[in-house]
Amino acid sequence: MEETLEEAKNLLICAEENDLDNYFMQEAIKEAKLSLNEGGAPIGSILVSEGKIIGRGRNQFIQMNSIIRHAEINCIENGAQKITKLDGESSYHRLFSKATIYATLTPCEMCSGSIIYFRIKRMVIGENRNFPNNRAYEKLFKEAGVKYKVLDNTECFNLFSEYLTNNKEIYSKYSRLGEKKE
């Protein structure tokens, strides 16, 4: 009887986590759509700690003509600025260590490295089919102890896939898309 009760509790926890992950991914999708409306690539990110959104970001490398303004980087920076203003400089380490970052697209190496550097414990990825060869995060996260989950969200996939079909040349200018490996 105890095993059955424990199994039921675990199933309930998993169901709640899936509901939360889907809810927060919808918030990341809102950020992706903001980027698209600004003329940028539709990639969005949300940083959640202790059940609250503490950072938001969207891809802005086209809008700002900057190769480093990725959604996850903007999200982490916005989260750190918000926390620092509220609580002082050191508290972002505490909140980040309990945080989950959500992004609509597979993270690049730079964003994966930032997630590891700031000790964010978990990542939820909207989809990883648009860039099937970009799996560097899997090894990096495993070595650093960052847990990750891929939702395979159809809206995330379609949003970026459609954008890429119509804007590959523009997107390639700011990303490593199409870069030849040596």
Secondary structure, 3 states (H helix, E strand, C coil): CHHHHHHHHHHHHHHHHHHHHHHHHHHHHHHHHHHHHCCCCCCEEEEEECCEEEEEEECCCCCCCCCCCCHHHHHHHHHHHHHHHHHCCCHHHHHHCCCEEEECCCCCHHHHHHHHHCCCCEEEECCCCCCCCCCHHHHHHHHHCCEEEECCCHHHHHHHHHHHHHHHHHHHHHCCCCCCCC
